[in-house]
Amino acid sequence: MNGKLNEERRIKILKELQNFYNKDFTFSSGRILGSMCTQPHSIAKEAYIKFLETNLGDPELFPGTKEMETKLLSFIMDLLNAPKSSAGLICSGGTESNITAIWMSKKLTGKSEIIVPESAHFSFEKIGSLMNTKLVYIPLNKEYFMNTSELKKMISKDTAAIIGIAGSTELGTIDPIPELSEICTDNNIFLHIDAAFGGFVIPFLKELKNNITDFDFQLKGVSSISIDAHKMGYSAIPLGALIIRNKKWLDEISVTTPYISSNKQAGLLATRSGGPVAAAYAVSKYLGREGYKDLIKECMTTTEYAEKRISDIGLNLVIKPTLNVLGIKLKNPSKVVKKLTDFGWKVNKMERLSAIRIVLMPRVTKDIIDNFIPDLEKACREVGEL
Ligand SMILES: Cc1ncc(COP(=O)(O)O)c(C=O)c1O
């Protein structure tokens, strides 16, 4: 094909791509308020593109990318106070990290049941179906976290793992993880903490505020933690990590790899891009722990501001928020979500709680909240909520 035709084809494809893109909501518009992702920090894009062709499934071809991954994991492990014996795996996000943790706990124990709070993310339902695992759901108490009295009754000889949530998907609640840690230590049970959302919030919030529940490896009963950089780590999709207390446990989820340069591979995926790893590494270097702390401070200030504005128009929250997630109680959340979509806003409905969710992510500013509140009020009036 000659150069002119090539160029014409390129322009045509880019135009078509632009048309697809134009149909999307964008984080940069400030109109997405319900998502746990956001437009990544600007350095993430540069880093991602630079490592586009790398494959961490074949690390001996990309030793530099592998070194970067190890450094990123060290940053995350430090954040979670992981001991020297620990190890980490980069995953595509919370779902894969949770799957991998339960896969490991089942292999370690040979047991088939996992105990989860009712607030658990739907990835655990997938786990139930994928790995022939029985899910035992524990009801929540009035603060919307796992009721530990009920939990104690449901522990059995078949329990492979107990799951605690540090930053629930619906309301950002943190389960009583110190108590779960004791229960799991006493009963010798694997304790997995799903901190996909809270992992990049709670360590910094603890430096800013008292009374934030402990959730990490400082609690000796905690066996593994899921944490996502593509949520509050301010980085690009897909990037999660699973950190485990004992690196020897990796053997349970490893296979030999006869056709590639390394001999063994742990985890679910084989071919995977170094792009998201580079993005998360660059953001973590750029911000450092101090930068993340400032970011969390800002998110929490905006959360408090939004909380006040919502209450000023006469709406109630499901609970006082711990993290930067607000659940607004409504009679008919679907109708309000539909109206808000008509007004150009994207928020999430939570039918189970009869509420809608707003997540005050790093790029959600007070100005955006000032634009949103009159539309929220109007939407609620039009459907008879106010
Ligand atoms: C607590 C929690 N765990 C797991 C997940 C799943 O993460 P991902 O969508 O990255 O697979 C989410 C997603 O919102 C979550 O909030």
PDBQT file of the ligand as one rigid body, heavy atoms in Angstrom, charges set to zero:
ROOT
HETATM    1  C1  LIG A 401     -14.214  -3.608  47.582  1.00  0.00    +0.000 C 
HETATM    2  C2  LIG A 401     -14.057  -4.012  46.149  1.00  0.00    +0.000 A 
HETATM    3  N1  LIG A 401     -13.512  -5.195  45.852  1.00  0.00    +0.000 NA
HETATM    4  C3  LIG A 401     -13.340  -5.610  44.581  1.00  0.00    +0.000 A 
HETATM    5  C4  LIG A 401     -13.735  -4.827  43.529  1.00  0.00    +0.000 A 
HETATM    6  C5  LIG A 401     -13.537  -5.293  42.120  1.00  0.00    +0.000 C 
HETATM    7  O1  LIG A 401     -12.500  -4.591  41.549  1.00  0.00    +0.000 OA
HETATM    8  P1  LIG A 401     -12.264  -4.611  39.954  1.00  0.00    +0.000 P 
HETATM    9  O2  LIG A 401     -13.476  -3.986  39.357  1.00  0.00    +0.000 OA
HETATM   10  O3  LIG A 401     -11.021  -3.807  39.812  1.00  0.00    +0.000 OA
HETATM   11  O4  LIG A 401     -12.083  -6.023  39.561  1.00  0.00    +0.000 OA
HETATM   12  C6  LIG A 401     -14.334  -3.579  43.780  1.00  0.00    +0.000 A 
HETATM   13  C7  LIG A 401     -14.802  -2.721  42.697  1.00  0.00    +0.000 C 
HETATM   14  O5  LIG A 401     -15.401  -1.700  42.862  1.00  0.00    +0.000 OA
HETATM   15  C8  LIG A 401     -14.494  -3.160  45.127  1.00  0.00    +0.000 A 
HETATM   16  O6  LIG A 401     -15.070  -1.995  45.445  1.00  0.00    +0.000 OA
ENDROOT
TORSDOF 0
